């Protein structure tokens, strides 16, 4: 992994930025022969001024008769109005300070782009979504990774990327990663899955069990005082040993009790506050920091880059770590996180992609000799699936019609189908699959399909459920010269892996949950 600082001082180009980053602002001026400053591109000409022209080694003054001013094409506009029009026509010219940043993907391919100095993490994600023709499902995220500390964190959508980079040391080799994170805002949808009842207490009048909307409201409201509490392992300062303490997280900061589970003020000792600190997850807690488990996280001051300043903590399981990290994010950013979550949906409502009303769309069935309108809503989905399967059978028949139909040709056509799918990862080990799913969010339904390492003829479906990753073997079944794939020992058979995945996206079957979000890798 190469350092990112190599390209920060290069003189950039404004070619690609004009069409994407609209309405940005910045300070500073671009200098150098490659740039032409555009301060007032449509400013009306002033009165003629005597000009000096060089010719034949002599200078002569051009009088007003020889050099008449060009008439103003917009005489009804005042100079101030023309300046305003120029600002509206070329808003990107207001940003004269730019920097070059390098962004990596999961396969460590990188791309350097020139961006305005006030660009946010959401803008960077939108830029790479456009450049790589990705589907914008609001899960693409920018990560900050600090390799020499073996930690990383999610850069929130509203954060300034240049400010994040300004806290890096010159020799720190810090990186920005662009990848999916399905769990980024999942706690707004299913907060009870992220905050176990035994770890949350609220000092309010309601003593009953809160629903998910009330639970989130307590974190977003400044008048309420939610509290996260439980046992964590903490690394003693200056030592390699870890010790278990009872921790309490409040709006004022993180504390631990020096007397059992007591929450009395005289027993609570202050650890950190989140005004100028961020929470990171440990990438290799056991290997690098000798932690008792791999579910480590830490609190790091924004301007610090030393391992001695880290407040290292470790949980007993993934759910406990997720609860603490999510609560720290909510206490730090509060309502800003909720605005980041709702902003994409508000844009979709204000500017729909198509003008036609969805009420005017009619479901049709073309499977028979005559087309018909489907009036029963429950029948629409089943007809759509059946129509898709019939088209796939026709396409497989066309592939086999060029030669004698055989099981080998059927298997070749099946391989050609699933290899091109974004959820399929051919040479991926069990550990790499678990790492990829963990990176892209441990929520129900995150999955991928990969080759089996133990049996070359089979495949494996790796699926996340209740923040745990499970692996299911896809076994090939051959009958009457035809090859099928099955997850339940041949009871439910599919002609190819694409058909299998589409079935379990609609039906749970023998799986603990439906397939919802696929893990995808992109090359920048």
N, C-alpha and C positions, 0 to 999 in steps of 0.2 A: 504494500500500500504506500503510494507515494505521498509526499507532503503537498499540502494545498497552497502553501505560501509562494510557490515558484511563479505562479501566474498572476499574483495580485498586483504587481507593479507594472505589468505590461500596459501599453497604451491601447485601449479598446476601440471598438467600432460601434457606431450607433445604428448600423443597418437594420438589425432584426428587432430592436427595441421599440421602434416607432409605432408599429402596428399592434403591439401587445400591451404595453404599459401606458395606459392613458390616464391623465390627470395626476401624475406623480409630481412631487416637489422635492427639491433638494437645495443644498447650499454648496458654494464653491464653484470654480470655473475650470473648464477643460483647457489645457494649454497644449501646444504642439502643432506641428504642421498638418496633422491628419484631421483636424477639426476646424470647423468654421463656426464661430459663435453666432447664434441667431437671437439677438436681443429684441429687436422690433422689426420683423420681416416686412410688414405692410405699412411702415411709417410713411406718411405723405412727404413729398419733397419740400424742402424749405426754399427760401429765396436764393437766387443764384449768387454764388460767391466767386470772386476771382480765383481762377485755377491756374496752376503752373503746369505746362506741358513741355516735355523734353523732346527736342528734335534738332538734328544737325548741330549738336553740342551747344545749343543756345536755348535760353528760356524766354518765353514770351507770355504776356498776360492776355488771357482770353476775355474780351469784353462781354457785356451782357447781350449784345446783338448776335455774337457768334455762338454763344452757348445759352440758349433759352431753356428755362425749366420745363420739364415734362408736365403737362396738365394733369391734375388730380382726377382719376377716373371715377371717384366717389365724392363729388363736391358736397353732397348732403351730409356726409359723415365728418364729424369733428375729429381732430387728432386723437383725443382720448378714446373716442368710439372705435376708431381704426385699430388702436392698440388693443382694445378689448376684443375685437374680432380676431386679431392675430393670435391672441391667447387662446381663444376658443378653437381656432383652426389647427393650431399646432401646440397642443398642451404639453407634449413631451419636451418641447424646447425650454420649458421652465426648469427642467432638471438638467443641470450642467455637470453635476458630480456623479460619476459612475465608478463601479468597481467590477473586477472579474472574479467570479467564484467558481469553484469546481465541485460538482455533485457526483456522488457515486451511487451505484445500484447494488443489489445483492451479489451479483457475479463480479463485483469490483471493477466493472467498466465505468468510466467517468466521462464527464463532458463539462467543458468550461464555457460559461456564458457571461456576458456583460449585463449588469443589472444596475438600476438606479440605487442610490445610497439609502433610500428609505423603503426599499422593497420588503414585503412581509413574507412569512413562510407560505401562506396561502397563495401568494402571487407566484412564488417559485414552483409550487406544485401545479398550478394552472399552466405555467409555461411548459413544463415537461409533459404534462398531459397532452397539450396541443402538439408538441414536437414529436412525441412518440405514438400519437394516435391512440391513446388509452381511453377507456371508458371512465368518465368522471362519476364515480359512485360515492363521493365525499369521504372516501377512506384513505386516499393518498396522503402521505405524511412526510414531513421533513424531520430527520433525526440528527442530533448532534452526538458524535461519537468521539471519545477521547481515548485513544489506544493505550497510551502509557499509563493511564489509570484504570483501564479496562472497564469503563463505564459508558453509558449512553442514556439519552433522554429524548422525549418527544418535544420538538420545538412547537409551541402553540401557534395556531394559525395567525394570530395578530402580532406576533413578535417580529421585531426587526432582525433580519438575518445578518446585516452588517454589524449591528450591536453585539450579536452573539459571537461573531468572529473577532470583534475587538478585544474580547476577554481572553483569547487564545495567546499563548506564548509563541515566540518565533520558532522554537524548536519542539513544539508540542505534537506536531503531525496530526492535529485534529481534523475530522472529516465531517462532511454533510452527506447523509444518505437519504435517497428517495425511494420509498417503498410503501406498501399498504400497511395500514394498522386499523383493522376492523373494530378494535376495542377502544379506539380513541374517545368516542362519545357514547359508547354503549351503556355507560352507567346512567345516562339520562333516560334511556329507554327501559332498562331493567335494573334499577338501583338496588333492589333487594338481593340481587345476585352478587353485587359488589360489596355490599355492606351487611355482613351477618348481624343478626339481631343481638347476639351476645357481645358484640364489639362496639355497639353504638348506644349512646345514652344522650338524651336531650333534656335540658332543664326547662321544661315548659309545663303548661297546665294539662296537656293531654297525657294521660297515663296509659292509654290503650295502645294497641299495636298500630303503627302508622302504615298507611299505604305508600306506594312508591312516589306519588306526587308530593305527599306531605314530607317524605324523607328528603327529597331533593330541595324542597322549599326551605327546610331548616338550614341547609348548607348555603343557599343563595341569599337568605335573608340575614341582614346584619344585626337584627334585633334578637335572633335566636342564638343559643349557645350549644351547638352540637359538640359531642366529645367522642373521640375514638380511644379505646383503651384495650390493653392486652399485653401479653408477654412477648418480648423480643430479645434476641441475642445482640449484645453490643460488644464491639471490639475495644478493649481497654487501650487508652492512649499510651503509645510507646511500647506496647507489648504485642505478642502474637496471640495471646489467649483471648477467648471470648467468654462473656459472662451474661447470664440471663437476668433481666430486670423487668419490672412492670412499668410500661410506658403509658403516658397520657398525652393525647394530641388535642389542643384547643386553638382557638383563633389567635391567641397570644403567642403560641409556639409549641414546641415539643418538650416534654418533661419526662423524667423517670423518678420513681419512688425509691428512696433508700431504706424503706421499711415495709417490706412485703407489698401488699396491694393498697396501702394507705394513700389517699388523695388529699390529705391535709396539707396546707401550704408549707408547713415547716418540714414536711417530708419530701416534697417535690423539688427536684433540682433541674434547673433550666439547661436545655441542650442546644436548641437552635430555634430561630424564627425565620420566616420565609419572605420577608420584605426584600432582601438582597441575596437570597439563596434559592437554589433549585434542587429538586429531587431527581436522582439518577438511579438506574438499575445496574447491578453488577453483572458483567458479562460472564465472568468465571470466578464466582465467589469462593468456591472450594480451592481451586488451583492457585489463584493469585493471592487471596487474602486468608487462606486457611480457615474459611468459615465452616460452621457445622453443617450447613445445608447450602444448596445452590440458589436459594430464594433470597438473595441479598439485595440491598439497596442502600443508598447513602444520601446525605444532605451536604451539598457543596456550595460555598460562597461563590458568588458570580465572578469576582475578580481574583479568585484563588486558583492556582493550577498545581498545587502541591498535594501529595498523598497524605501528608501529615495533618492537613486541615480538614480532611474528610471525616464526617460523622458516620461511621460504618455501622450498619444494622443488618439483621438477618432474621427472617421469619421461618416458621416450621413448615409451611406449605404455600402454594401459589395463591390461594384465595386470601390468605392473611396478608401476604405482600401486596397484592393488588388493592386490598382495602386501604392499607396505609398510604400507598403511593397516590391512589385516586383522591383520598381525603386531603392530602397535602396539596395536590393541584387545585382542588376546590377552595381550600383556605387561602391559597396564594392569589388566585385570579377571580374567584367568585363568579359574579354575573357575566364577566367577560367570556368565560368558557361557554356559558349558555348562549350568548350572542354568536360565538363562533359556530356552535352547533346548529342554530336556527338560520343563520345567514344564507346558506345555499338553498334552503327550502323557500325562504322569502323571495329570493331571486327567481326561482322557478314559478312562483305565483304571480310576481309582478311582470315577468317577461316570458310567457309560455313559448315553447318551441314551435307550436303550430297554432294557427288561428281557428282551425275547424273545431267545433264543439265535440267533446267526446260523446255527448248524448246522441249525436247524429250518426255514430258508427254502429253498424249492424253486423252481427256475427252470421257468417254464411257457412254452409256445409256443401263442399264440392265432391264428396266421396262417391256419390251415386251417379246415375245417368243424368239427373237433373239437379240443379242447385236449389237449395232451400234456405229459408231464414230460420235461424235457431232462436226460438222464443224462450226456452228454458235456460236460465243462467247457469245452472249446475251442469248442463250438457255441453257448454261451450268448451271448457277445458279438456274434457275427455275426447271431444271431436278433434280439437287442435292436436292433441298427442297422437291420436290414431292417424290423422292426415300426415303428420311428420314421419311416422313409422312407415306408412305406405310409400312415401316418396323415397325413404332410405332403401326400402326393399327393391324399388324400381331401379335406383342407381346402382345397387350391388348387382342386380341382374344384368344391367348393361355392362358392368365391368367384367362379369364372367362370360358374357356372350361372345367376347372376342376370341375365346378359346374354349377348350372343353372344361365345363364346370367341375371343379374339384375342391377338396378341403384346403389344399395349399393355396389356391387362388382366393378362396374365401378368407383365409387367414391373412393373406397379403393385403387384401382390400380393407380388412378390419384394422390392420396395423397402420395403414395409410390414413385412416380416419382419426384414430385417437392420438397419433403422434403430433398432429397439428393443433391439438387442443391446448389452451393455456393452463389447464389444470393437470396436465400430464408432465411428469418429470422422469426422464428415462433412467439415467444413472445417478440415483439418489439413495444414499444409505438410510438406515433407520434413524440414526442420530441426526443426520442432516435434515431429514424430514421433520423431526421433532423441533429442531432449531428454527426451521423456516416457518412452521406453524406458530411457534412461540413468538417469533418476530412480528408476524402479521396479525396477531391478536388471538388470545385464548378465550374465544367465545364459542358458544354452541354452533356447530355447523360449518366451521372452517375446515377445509379438506384439501387433499391432493391425491393423485394416483401415481404410482411409481412402479418400476420394475422390482421384482423380488430378488434380493441378494442371495437367498438360500436356494431358491428353485428358479432357474432361468425361464421356464415355460409359464410361470404364473406372475400375477401382478398383486399389488398391495394397495388397499385404500386406507389412508391415514386420516383420521377424523378426530376433531376436538369436541369433547362433551364434558360439561361441568369442570372446565379448566384443566382437564386431563386429556392426553392424546392416546387414542386407541388405534390399533392396526388390525385390519380385516383382510384376509387373503382371498383374492379373486382367482378361482380355480377354473381352468379350461375343461370343458366337457365335450367329447366328440361322440356323435351319434349319427349313424347312416352316412358317414363321409362328410358331415358338416360339423363345424367347430362352434361351440357356444361358450359363454362366460357366466359364472354363477358365484354368488356369495353364500348360498345356503345349500351347498352340496347337490346342486342340480335341480332343486325344486322350482326355482325361478331362473330362467335361462334368457340370455340376451345374445344377439348375433354379434355385437361389438361393444367396446367399452363406452362409447358415446351413448348408446342406448341404455346401458346400465346406469350411467351417471344421471341421465335425464329422468330415469324411472325413480331413483332414490332422491332426486330433488323434489319430486312430487309426493312420494310415499316413503314413510320411514322403514317399513318392512322389518327386517331383523336388526336394523341399526338402532342405536339409542336415540338418534334425532335425524331429521332430514338434512341433506346436503344443501348448504346455503351460500357460503362464500368460498371460492376457490383461491388457492395460493398461486400467484403468478409471478414470474420473474421477467423483467424486461432488461434489454441491453440498451444503454444510453448511446 
